[in-house]
Structure formats: structure tokens, C-alpha cells
Amino acid sequence: MDRPPNRPEPAAPRLRALRRPLDSFNSLLGLARSLVIYRRPGRRRGLRRLYGPFVGRGDLVFDIGAHVGDRTAAFASLGARGVALEPQPRIAGWLRRLVGGTPGVTVVEAAVGREPGSARLAVSARTPTVSTLSDSWKRRMGEGNPGFRDVRWETAVDVRVTTLDALIGEHGVPRFCKIDVEGFEAEILEGLSHPVPALSFEFVRGGLDVARRCVARLRSLGDYEYNVVEGEERAFRLAGWRSADQIDTWLAAGADDLASGDLYARTTVREER
């Protein structure tokens, strides 16, 4: 039935219509921020130095949470074959533009978890790097981490979820696996049933229990040793590699009060190259 001419539009649709241009602007701003941070000139040289000891020509690499593909591009520049996974539809579209045409690179629009299916991804338009599948991590970061004080997760989208075991079944065992998924790292490792030679995963102040769960999971799969990269630095912080017990103690003591970083893990059994 037609609405009488003088009756105002309902509030909710009117607010949604007003929000669309703002959401679009925030998304463009978030993308521009990511491109400036992660695709700036000179960054790849440092990434090549960091990943060179792990990755060589013809090696397979998984980039989970590839975002705008800076690390995928670094792996490819070392001669590696890459599978780059990104669940955010808008960011995945840009990932295809940026690295999808690179020889040996496969872009997959999906998240990774403990079992295949689908999940709800909370998206931060202005800071798309902190979009997450973990509701508990999102809540804790919003409440207890000063670096997340201004972060807003405005929307949510349903995304496809695969597993590390499924990826290995399709593409093979990676020599290196980079995981950066904002509090969902331990869930991803639950979907891995045998060790890979080397990998990295993020840790964040206020959520160090997630990193400790990752260490515990890797301990169940094999013998690993660990080193640390602080924030977006591209060099190891520790003078030597640490055992699982040592790195777990370091995390339990507060990880030197670092705001964030990545733990790098490698098996203690060296494979011939």
C-alpha cells in the first residue's frame, strides 16, 4: 500500500541511507591507509631480508590474512609460489589487482579456521587490518588495549572458511606460513594436523593468551624454536632462537610490554634445501 504523502520515512532506513556515503568514505580511507603503510617504497627490501632464510625459489608459501599483499609480493620476489588468503570482499578485490597477476600467486577469498564452513567477520572500515572473526578478541581489545581505543567494527559479513589441512591437501605443504588474523591465530592452528617447517603468527598486548595457545598447539605438532619481530620491524629482536618453554615464559611475563609483533617459529629438525 502506498504511504500517505505527508508521512515521514521510517527512521532506520533513513539512517542507513545517510550512513552509506560515510561507510564508503571510511572504506576508501582505510584502503588508502593500508596502501601507504604496507606498499610504500623500500618496504619490500626489508621483507626480503627477513624472509630470505625461510623461503627460496620454488618454495610454497601461505599468506593467511594477506590484506594488500605486501608480504605475498615479497615472497614472490624471492621466487616462491604463494597462496594469498583474504576474506574481506573489498580488500580481496584489491589483492587480486595488486598481486593476482603475479606468476605463481593464487588469491583465495576466504578465511581460515579449525573447520571448513562459514563465519561472521567483523569489519573495521577505517582500519581494515583489525577486522576479525573473534568476538572475544574484539571485545577485549576495545576495552583493554589503548591502541584500539578509537577502532570501530561497524559492519559484519559472512565469509567462507577453509582450513590449513584443506589448503595443504589442495596446494601442498608450505615451507613457510604467515598468519595475521587478529585474535584468530590459535583457531587456525587447530585446523593443522601435522607440522610445517616454519611459520609466523601475531601477538598483541592484551591478547597474549592467544599467542600462548599457538605455542601450545605447535608443541603438540612438533619441536619448534622461536624468535620475535616487534611491530612492523623487519629484523629479529632476540639474539638467538628460544625454546617453546622460554618463549611461553616470555609471553606470560608480558612480552617485554611490546604493543604487538610476530612470533616466528621454525622446526628444530632442518630439512635439506
C-alpha positions as CSV (number, residue, x, y, z in Angstrom):
1,M,0.0,0.0,0.0
2,D,1.3,3.5,-0.9
3,R,2.5,5.6,2.0
4,P,0.4,8.8,2.5
5,P,2.3,11.8,1.0
6,N,2.9,13.6,4.3
7,R,4.1,10.6,6.4
8,P,7.9,10.7,7.1
9,E,10.3,8.0,6.1
10,P,10.9,5.4,8.9
11,A,14.0,6.3,10.9
12,A,16.0,3.1,10.4
13,P,16.1,3.2,6.5
14,R,16.7,6.9,6.6
15,L,19.7,6.4,8.9
16,R,21.0,3.6,6.7
17,A,20.8,5.8,3.6
18,L,22.7,8.5,5.4
19,R,25.4,6.1,6.5
20,R,26.2,4.7,3.1
21,P,28.3,7.6,1.9
22,L,30.1,7.7,5.2
23,D,30.8,3.9,5.1
24,S,32.1,4.2,1.6
25,F,34.4,7.1,2.5
26,N,35.7,5.2,5.6
27,S,36.4,2.1,3.4
28,L,38.4,4.2,0.9
29,L,40.2,5.9,3.7
30,G,41.1,2.6,5.3
31,L,42.3,1.2,2.0
32,A,44.4,4.3,1.3
33,R,45.9,3.9,4.8
34,S,46.8,0.3,4.2
35,L,48.4,1.1,0.8
36,V,50.5,3.9,2.3
37,I,51.7,1.7,5.2
38,Y,52.2,-1.6,3.5
39,R,53.0,-0.8,-0.1
40,R,55.4,2.1,0.5
41,P,58.6,2.2,-1.5
42,G,61.6,0.4,0.1
43,R,59.5,-1.8,2.4
44,R,59.9,-4.9,0.2
45,R,63.7,-4.9,0.6
46,G,63.4,-5.3,4.4
47,L,60.8,-8.1,4.0
48,R,63.1,-9.9,1.6
49,R,65.9,-9.8,4.2
50,L,63.5,-11.1,6.8
51,Y,62.0,-14.0,4.8
52,G,65.2,-14.9,2.8
53,P,66.3,-17.5,5.4
54,F,62.9,-19.2,5.2
55,V,61.9,-19.0,1.6
56,G,63.7,-19.8,-1.7
57,R,62.9,-20.3,-5.4
58,G,60.1,-22.7,-6.0
59,D,59.1,-22.9,-2.3
60,L,55.4,-22.8,-1.4
61,V,54.2,-20.1,1.0
62,F,50.8,-19.5,2.6
63,D,49.9,-15.8,3.4
64,I,46.9,-16.0,5.6
65,G,45.4,-12.6,6.2
66,A,47.2,-11.3,3.1
67,H,45.4,-7.9,3.1
68,V,47.0,-5.8,0.3
69,G,49.6,-8.4,-0.5
70,D,52.9,-6.7,0.6
71,R,54.2,-10.0,2.1
72,T,52.9,-12.1,-0.8
73,A,54.8,-9.8,-3.2
74,A,58.0,-10.2,-1.1
75,F,57.6,-14.0,-1.2
76,A,57.1,-13.9,-4.9
77,S,60.2,-11.6,-5.4
78,L,62.2,-14.4,-3.6
79,G,61.0,-16.9,-6.3
80,A,58.4,-18.5,-4.1
81,R,54.9,-19.7,-5.1
82,G,52.2,-18.1,-2.9
83,V,48.7,-18.8,-1.8
84,A,47.3,-15.5,-0.5
85,L,44.1,-15.6,1.5
86,E,41.9,-12.6,2.4
87,P,38.3,-12.8,3.5
88,Q,37.2,-9.2,3.2
89,P,35.5,-8.9,-0.2
90,R,36.6,-5.3,-0.9
91,I,40.2,-5.9,0.2
92,A,40.3,-9.3,-1.7
93,G,39.3,-7.4,-4.8
94,W,42.3,-5.1,-4.4
95,L,44.5,-8.0,-3.5
96,R,43.7,-9.6,-6.9
97,R,44.5,-6.3,-8.6
98,L,47.8,-5.9,-6.8
99,V,49.2,-9.5,-6.9
100,G,46.7,-11.7,-8.7
101,G,48.6,-11.4,-11.9
102,T,52.0,-12.3,-10.4
103,P,53.3,-15.6,-11.7
104,G,52.9,-18.4,-9.1
105,V,50.5,-16.5,-6.9
106,T,47.0,-17.7,-6.2
107,V,44.5,-15.4,-4.5
108,V,41.8,-17.1,-2.4
109,E,38.9,-15.1,-0.9
110,A,38.4,-17.0,2.3
111,A,39.2,-17.0,6.0
112,V,41.0,-20.0,7.7
113,G,39.8,-21.7,10.9
114,R,39.7,-25.0,12.7
115,E,37.0,-26.4,10.4
116,P,35.5,-25.6,7.0
117,G,32.3,-23.7,6.7
118,S,31.3,-20.0,7.1
119,A,31.7,-17.4,9.8
120,R,30.8,-13.8,10.6
121,L,33.7,-11.4,10.0
122,A,33.5,-8.1,12.0
123,V,34.9,-5.4,9.7
124,S,36.5,-2.1,10.6
125,A,36.2,0.2,7.6
126,R,38.8,2.8,8.7
127,T,41.3,0.2,10.0
128,P,40.6,-3.0,7.9
129,T,43.8,-4.6,9.2
130,V,41.9,-5.3,12.5
131,S,38.8,-6.9,11.0
132,T,38.3,-10.2,12.9
133,L,36.4,-13.4,13.3
134,S,37.0,-13.4,17.1
135,D,34.2,-11.7,19.1
136,S,36.1,-12.2,22.4
137,W,39.3,-10.7,21.0
138,K,37.4,-7.7,19.6
139,R,35.7,-7.0,22.9
140,R,39.0,-7.3,24.9
141,M,40.9,-5.1,22.5
142,G,38.2,-2.5,22.5
143,E,38.1,-2.4,26.3
144,G,41.7,-3.0,27.4
145,N,44.2,-2.0,24.7
146,P,44.8,1.7,24.3
147,G,45.9,1.2,20.7
148,F,42.3,0.1,19.9
149,R,40.5,2.9,21.7
150,D,39.3,4.6,18.5
151,V,38.7,1.4,16.5
152,R,35.1,0.7,15.4
153,W,33.8,-2.5,13.9
154,E,30.9,-1.0,12.0
155,T,29.7,-3.9,9.8
156,A,29.9,-7.7,9.6
157,V,29.9,-10.0,6.6
158,D,29.6,-13.8,6.2
159,V,32.8,-15.3,4.8
160,R,33.9,-18.7,3.6
161,V,36.2,-20.6,6.0
162,T,38.7,-23.2,5.0
163,T,41.5,-25.0,7.0
164,L,45.2,-25.3,6.8
165,D,44.8,-29.1,6.2
166,A,42.5,-28.4,3.3
167,L,44.9,-25.9,1.8
168,I,47.7,-28.4,2.2
169,G,45.6,-31.0,0.5
170,E,45.0,-28.7,-2.4
171,H,48.3,-26.9,-2.8
172,G,50.9,-28.9,-0.9
173,V,52.9,-28.4,2.3
174,P,54.2,-24.8,2.6
175,R,57.8,-24.2,3.6
176,F,56.5,-21.0,5.4
177,C,53.1,-19.9,6.6
178,K,52.4,-16.3,7.7
179,I,49.3,-15.9,9.9
180,D,48.0,-12.5,10.8
181,V,44.3,-12.7,11.6
182,E,43.6,-10.5,14.7
183,G,43.0,-12.9,17.5
184,F,42.0,-16.0,15.4
185,E,45.5,-17.5,15.1
186,A,45.0,-20.3,17.6
187,E,41.8,-21.4,15.8
188,I,43.7,-21.6,12.5
189,L,46.4,-23.8,14.0
190,E,43.7,-26.1,15.4
191,G,43.0,-26.9,11.7
192,L,46.6,-28.1,11.1
193,S,47.3,-31.7,11.9
194,H,51.0,-32.0,11.1
195,P,54.0,-29.6,11.4
196,V,55.1,-27.2,8.7
197,P,58.8,-26.2,8.5
198,A,58.3,-22.5,9.6
199,L,55.6,-20.0,10.3
200,S,54.8,-16.7,11.9
201,F,51.8,-15.5,13.9
202,E,50.9,-12.2,15.5
203,F,50.7,-11.3,19.2
204,V,49.1,-8.2,20.7
205,R,49.2,-6.7,24.1
206,G,46.0,-7.6,26.0
207,G,45.7,-10.8,24.0
208,L,48.9,-12.7,24.7
209,D,46.9,-15.7,25.7
210,V,46.2,-16.3,22.0
211,A,49.9,-16.5,21.3
212,R,50.4,-18.8,24.2
213,R,47.7,-21.1,22.8
214,C,49.5,-21.1,19.5
215,V,52.8,-22.1,21.1
216,A,51.0,-24.9,22.9
217,R,49.4,-26.1,19.7
218,L,52.7,-26.1,17.9
219,R,54.3,-28.0,20.8
220,S,51.7,-30.8,20.2
221,L,52.7,-31.0,16.5
222,G,56.5,-31.0,16.8
223,D,59.6,-29.3,18.2
224,Y,59.8,-25.6,17.3
225,E,62.1,-22.8,18.4
226,Y,61.1,-19.1,18.3
227,N,62.1,-15.6,17.7
228,V,60.3,-12.2,17.8
229,V,59.8,-9.3,15.4
230,E,58.4,-6.1,17.1
231,G,55.5,-4.4,15.4
232,E,56.3,-3.7,11.7
233,E,60.0,-4.0,12.1
234,R,61.8,-6.4,9.7
235,A,64.5,-7.8,11.9
236,F,64.5,-10.2,14.8
237,R,64.5,-8.8,18.3
238,L,66.2,-11.7,20.1
239,A,69.9,-12.5,19.7
240,G,69.1,-16.2,19.5
241,W,66.2,-18.6,19.0
242,R,64.3,-19.7,22.1
243,S,62.6,-22.9,23.1
244,A,58.9,-23.3,23.4
245,D,59.2,-23.1,27.2
246,Q,61.4,-20.0,27.0
247,I,59.0,-18.2,24.7
248,D,56.0,-19.2,26.7
249,T,57.6,-17.8,29.8
250,W,58.4,-14.6,27.9
251,L,54.8,-14.2,26.8
252,A,53.5,-15.0,30.3
253,A,55.7,-12.2,31.7
254,G,54.2,-9.7,29.3
255,A,56.3,-10.0,26.1
256,D,58.6,-7.1,27.2
257,D,55.4,-4.9,27.2
258,L,55.5,-4.7,23.4
259,A,52.3,-3.4,21.8
260,S,52.4,-6.0,19.1
261,G,54.6,-8.1,16.9
262,D,55.0,-11.5,15.4
263,L,56.4,-14.7,16.7
264,Y,58.4,-16.7,14.2
265,A,58.6,-20.5,14.7
266,R,60.8,-23.0,12.9
267,T,61.2,-26.7,13.4
268,T,64.4,-27.8,15.2
269,V,64.8,-30.5,12.5
270,R,66.4,-28.9,9.5
271,E,65.4,-30.0,6.0
272,E,67.9,-30.1,3.2
273,R,67.3,-27.4,0.7
